Amino acid sequence: MSFFSGPYSEWTHADGGFVICDDPARLDLDVIHGFLSQSYWAQAIPRETVSRSIAGSLPFGVYAKAGGQVGFARVVTDCATFAYLADVFVCDPYRGRGISKWLMQVISAHPKLQGLRRWMLVTRDAQGLYAGCGFTALAKPERVMERVDPEIYMRARDREADR
Ligand SMILES: CC(C)(COP(=O)(O)OP(=O)(O)OC[C@H]1O[C@@H](n2cnc3c(N)ncnc32)[C@H](O)[C@@H]1OP(=O)(O)O)[C@@H](O)C(=O)NCCC(=O)NCCS
């Protein structure tokens, strides 16, 4: 069950080998959870949390025409004023072919994501990717606040292991 209803769309890459689709029913939760639970930002995230995060987001899957899901991103948004881009990845064998740059173009042009006053994201080292579609460092960092608990999934995993 998704917060966002269809109709859903599909985009084909210039080389014809990949498609992007915004239909949540098509996503491969094994691939998404497999990647995110090993990632530097969401290590040990529970599968159910990933599932719930997708249900409350506008999700984008990248698929190899010859195979399964090879990339992902999701946008947490009110579709009116604000969007937060999260959980962007391309699986290792498919990197370096422009897939994430294309994914960012598709997301930026998505009809539900037009006219927003502010987009935000957090990244450790991929600033160059997002700069290509207009993201900049915070102009006034003193005006932006966060409340963050980076260990939350690992604590829950360790508690579970201790039981
Ligand atoms: C980051 C990632 C999504 C890039 O995907 P990709 O499809 O290989 O990227 P592309 O081929 O479209 O190229 C990305 C562009 O951004 C640039 N870039 C900037 N920071 C980068 C980074 N940390 N990793 C990869 N590319 C980066 C590249 O140089 C490239 O620009 P160029 O073609 O002008 O040289 C992919 O490496 C990945 O999944 N990494 C692990 C997860 C991750 O770090 N996700 C981002 C979290 S914010």
The ligand as a MOL file (V3000), in Angstrom:
LIG
                    3D

  0  0  0     0  0            999 V3000
M  V30 BEGIN CTAB
M  V30 COUNTS 48 50 0 0 0
M  V30 BEGIN ATOM
M  V30 1 C 26.7530 7.3820 -5.9440 0
M  V30 2 C 26.1670 6.4240 -6.9980 0
M  V30 3 C 24.6410 6.4070 -6.8510 0
M  V30 4 C 26.5480 6.9040 -8.3930 0
M  V30 5 O 25.8850 6.0840 -9.3410 0
M  V30 6 P 26.4310 5.8820 -10.8310 0
M  V30 7 O 25.2930 5.4300 -11.6910 0
M  V30 8 O 27.6360 5.0260 -10.8080 0
M  V30 9 O 26.8540 7.3710 -11.2140 0
M  V30 10 P 26.9450 8.0120 -12.6900 0
M  V30 11 O 27.6260 7.0570 -13.6140 0
M  V30 12 O 25.5890 8.5070 -13.0770 0
M  V30 13 O 27.9120 9.2410 -12.4110 0
M  V30 14 C 27.7760 10.0330 -11.2550 0
M  V30 15 C 28.3850 11.3880 -11.4810 0
M  V30 16 O 28.4970 12.0070 -10.1990 0
M  V30 17 C 29.8620 12.1360 -9.8450 0
M  V30 18 N 30.0230 11.7450 -8.4430 0
M  V30 19 C 30.2040 12.6190 -7.4540 0
M  V30 20 N 30.3250 11.9910 -6.2910 0
M  V30 21 C 30.2360 10.6720 -6.5390 0
M  V30 22 C 30.2700 9.5200 -5.7160 0
M  V30 23 N 30.4570 9.5830 -4.4050 0
M  V30 24 N 30.1230 8.3180 -6.2830 0
M  V30 25 C 29.9260 8.2420 -7.6120 0
M  V30 26 N 29.8730 9.3060 -8.4620 0
M  V30 27 C 30.0260 10.5230 -7.9100 0
M  V30 28 C 30.6460 11.2370 -10.8190 0
M  V30 29 O 31.9440 11.7480 -10.9930 0
M  V30 30 C 29.7850 11.3400 -12.0550 0
M  V30 31 O 29.9680 12.5630 -12.7210 0
M  V30 32 P 30.7810 12.6450 -14.1220 0
M  V30 33 O 30.1220 11.6820 -15.0510 0
M  V30 34 O 30.6270 14.0750 -14.5100 0
M  V30 35 O 32.1700 12.2310 -13.7600 0
M  V30 36 C 26.7480 4.9920 -6.8280 0
M  V30 37 O 28.1740 5.0590 -6.8890 0
M  V30 38 C 26.3440 4.3270 -5.5370 0
M  V30 39 O 25.2950 3.7010 -5.4660 0
M  V30 40 N 27.1930 4.4280 -4.5150 0
M  V30 41 C 26.9370 3.7910 -3.2180 0
M  V30 42 C 25.7360 4.4120 -2.5350 0
M  V30 43 C 25.8610 5.8950 -2.3670 0
M  V30 44 O 26.8880 6.4130 -1.9450 0
M  V30 45 N 24.7540 6.5920 -2.7290 0
M  V30 46 C 24.6770 8.0270 -2.6110 0
M  V30 47 C 24.1880 8.3620 -1.2640 0
M  V30 48 S 23.9690 10.1050 -1.0910 0
M  V30 END ATOM
M  V30 BEGIN BOND
M  V30 1 1 1 2
M  V30 2 1 2 3
M  V30 3 1 2 4
M  V30 4 1 2 36
M  V30 5 1 4 5
M  V30 6 1 5 6
M  V30 7 2 6 7
M  V30 8 1 6 8
M  V30 9 1 6 9
M  V30 10 1 9 10
M  V30 11 2 10 11
M  V30 12 1 10 12
M  V30 13 1 10 13
M  V30 14 1 13 14
M  V30 15 1 14 15
M  V30 16 1 15 16
M  V30 17 1 15 30
M  V30 18 1 16 17
M  V30 19 1 17 18
M  V30 20 1 17 28
M  V30 21 1 18 19
M  V30 22 1 18 27
M  V30 23 2 19 20
M  V30 24 1 20 21
M  V30 25 1 21 22
M  V30 26 2 21 27
M  V30 27 1 22 23
M  V30 28 2 22 24
M  V30 29 1 24 25
M  V30 30 2 25 26
M  V30 31 1 26 27
M  V30 32 1 28 29
M  V30 33 1 28 30
M  V30 34 1 30 31
M  V30 35 1 31 32
M  V30 36 2 32 33
M  V30 37 1 32 34
M  V30 38 1 32 35
M  V30 39 1 36 37
M  V30 40 1 36 38
M  V30 41 2 38 39
M  V30 42 1 38 40
M  V30 43 1 40 41
M  V30 44 1 41 42
M  V30 45 1 42 43
M  V30 46 2 43 44
M  V30 47 1 43 45
M  V30 48 1 45 46
M  V30 49 1 46 47
M  V30 50 1 47 48
M  V30 END BOND
M  V30 END CTAB
M  END
